[in-house]
Amino acid sequence: MTATNATAITAAPSTVLLNRTEAGLLQAAAADGGRLTPPAAMKPATRTRLLGRFLRDGLVIAPAEADGPYRLTPAGYRAIRLAPPKPPRAAKAGAGASAAVPAIIDGAAVPSKKAQVLALLRRERGATLAELTAATGWLPHTTRAALSRIRTGGQALLKAARPDDAIAYRIPAPVFPVAAPPRARKPRRTPVDEAAVAAPAAA
């Protein structure tokens, strides 16, 4: 029995039903380290429909950068009967540390979950509930509570449908008011000016 087969047997069953194309894309992503790359020959409409379905079901998370790859979530691995990969030991050790102190991996500070949520919400396309839960590991109700705290803290938070019909939350970009140009002041008349104006009138 191979390691892949053993992983497939021990994985928890999934209730998500996939067709052959959807399952093939997720299996290819699992073999590529979780990176989902639709075939170049796939029609744009089909690609948009499949990615929208994966996002709604929480099977993938959208890229943080515009040209980045979509990535499988733990639910995406379970949908094809594979166990999600285990996080590295450094990540496990950092999970028990104080949230106020970011973990250090390869000399770079790993942002807190709150910072990750805010970064996703500030993207132009925002973030769906599935993307937020996949990025943080929180349960859906915990993620909704975090969004409520962001709102009650005075931060504007928009909710709208994306072109793929996924509902996304987004923090709007700040709008800075444009200062009005200064009003031109009329020159003050001196007694000499008034006398000069009155002289022709008297003549």
C-alpha positions in Angstrom: 0.0 0.0 0.0 1.4 3.4 -1.0 1.5 6.4 1.3 -1.0 8.1 -1.0 -3.5 5.2 -0.7 -3.1 5.2 3.1 -3.8 8.9 3.2 -6.9 8.5 1.1 -8.2 5.7 3.4 -7.7 7.6 6.6 -9.2 10.9 5.3 -12.6 11.8 6.6 -15.4 11.4 4.1 -16.7 14.5 2.4 -20.3 15.4 1.7 -19.3 17.6 -1.4 -20.3 15.9 -4.7 -17.9 16.5 -7.5 -18.1 15.7 -11.2 -15.1 14.2 -13.1 -13.7 17.6 -14.2 -14.0 19.1 -10.7 -12.4 16.1 -9.0 -9.6 16.1 -11.6 -8.7 19.7 -10.9 -8.6 19.2 -7.2 -6.5 16.1 -7.5 -4.1 17.9 -9.8 -3.9 20.7 -7.2 -3.2 18.3 -4.4 -0.4 16.8 -6.4 1.1 20.3 -7.0 1.3 21.2 -3.3 -2.2 22.6 -3.1 -1.9 25.0 -6.0 -4.9 25.0 -8.3 -4.1 25.9 -11.9 -7.0 25.4 -14.4 -5.8 24.2 -17.8 -5.0 27.0 -20.3 -7.4 25.4 -22.8 -10.4 25.7 -20.4 -13.0 28.2 -21.5 -13.1 31.4 -19.4 -16.8 30.9 -18.6 -16.1 27.3 -17.4 -13.1 28.5 -15.4 -15.2 31.2 -13.7 -18.0 28.8 -12.9 -15.7 26.1 -11.4 -13.7 28.6 -9.3 -16.9 30.2 -8.1 -18.3 26.8 -7.1 -15.0 25.9 -5.3 -15.0 29.2 -3.4 -18.7 28.9 -2.4 -18.1 25.4 -1.0 -14.9 26.4 0.7 -12.7 24.0 -1.3 -10.2 26.7 -2.3 -9.0 30.0 -1.1 -8.5 32.9 -3.5 -4.9 34.2 -4.0 -3.7 37.2 -2.0 -2.2 38.6 -5.2 -4.0 39.2 -8.5 -1.8 36.8 -10.4 -1.3 34.2 -7.6 -2.7 30.6 -7.6 -5.8 29.5 -5.9 -5.0 27.0 -3.1 -6.8 24.0 -1.7 -8.3 24.3 1.8 -8.6 21.3 4.2 -12.1 20.9 2.9 -10.7 20.7 -0.6 -8.4 17.8 0.3 -11.3 16.0 2.1 -13.5 16.4 -1.0 -11.2 14.1 -2.9 -10.7 11.8 0.1 -7.3 13.0 1.0 -6.1 14.1 4.4 -5.0 17.8 4.5 -1.2 18.2 4.9 0.0 18.7 8.4 1.4 22.2 9.2 5.1 22.5 9.9 6.3 22.2 13.5 7.3 25.9 13.5 3.6 26.8 12.8 2.4 24.5 15.6 4.7 26.0 18.1 3.6 29.5 17.0 0.0 28.6 17.5 0.4 28.4 21.3 2.3 31.7 21.6 0.7 35.0 22.5 -1.3 36.6 19.6 0.4 39.9 20.4 3.9 38.4 19.5 4.1 37.3 15.9 5.9 34.1 15.1 9.3 34.3 13.3 9.8 32.0 10.3 13.0 32.3 8.1 13.7 35.7 9.7 10.3 37.2 8.7 7.5 38.0 11.0 4.3 36.0 10.4 1.2 38.4 10.7 -1.4 37.6 13.3 -4.8 36.2 12.2 -6.4 39.6 12.7 -3.8 41.2 10.4 -4.5 38.4 7.8 -8.2 39.1 8.0 -7.7 42.8 7.5 -5.3 42.3 4.7 -7.8 40.1 2.9 -10.7 42.5 3.5 -8.6 45.4 2.1 -8.2 43.7 -1.3 -10.1 45.2 -4.2 -12.2 42.1 -4.4 -12.4 41.6 -0.7 -12.8 38.1 0.8 -15.6 35.6 1.2 -16.4 33.8 4.4 -14.9 30.6 3.1 -11.6 32.4 2.2 -11.4 34.0 5.7 -12.1 30.7 7.5 -9.5 28.9 5.3 -6.9 31.6 5.9 -7.4 31.7 9.7 -8.6 28.2 10.6 -11.5 29.7 12.5 -15.0 28.2 12.4 -17.6 30.2 10.4 -19.4 31.6 13.5 -16.0 32.7 14.9 -15.2 34.5 11.6 -18.7 36.2 11.6 -18.1 37.4 15.1 -14.7 38.8 14.1 -16.4 40.7 11.2 -19.0 42.1 13.7 -16.2 43.3 15.9 -14.6 45.1 13.0 -17.9 46.8 12.2 -18.6 47.8 15.8 -15.1 49.1 16.1 -16.1 51.9 13.6 -14.5 50.3 10.5 -16.7 50.5 7.3 -17.3 47.0 5.9 -19.1 46.4 2.6 -20.9 43.2 1.6 -21.6 42.6 -2.1 -21.6 39.8 -4.7 -18.6 39.2 -6.9 -18.9 38.5 -10.7 -18.8 34.8 -9.8 -21.8 35.2 -7.5 -19.7 34.7 -4.3 -20.6 37.0 -1.5 -17.5 39.0 -0.4 -16.8 41.4 2.4 -14.6 44.4 1.7 -13.1 47.3 3.6 -13.4 50.3 1.2 -10.4 52.4 0.4 -10.2 55.6 2.3 -11.4 58.7 0.5 -9.6 61.9 1.3 -11.6 65.1 0.8 -10.3 67.5 -1.8 -9.6 70.9 -0.3 -11.5 73.8 -1.9 -9.4 76.5 -3.5 -9.0 79.6 -1.3 -11.5 82.4 -2.1 -10.0 85.5 -3.6 -10.3 88.5 -1.3 -11.5 91.8 -2.6 -9.0 94.6 -2.1 -9.9 96.9 0.7 -10.5 100.5 -0.4 -8.6 103.2 1.3 -9.9 106.8 1.9 -7.6 107.9 -1.0 -9.2 105.3 -3.4 -12.8 106.4 -2.3 -11.9 110.1 -2.9 -10.5 109.2 -6.4 -13.8 107.4 -7.3 -16.0 110.2 -5.9 -14.1 113.0 -7.8 -15.3 112.1 -11.3 -18.8 111.5 -10.1 -19.0 115.0 -8.6 -17.7 116.6 -11.8 
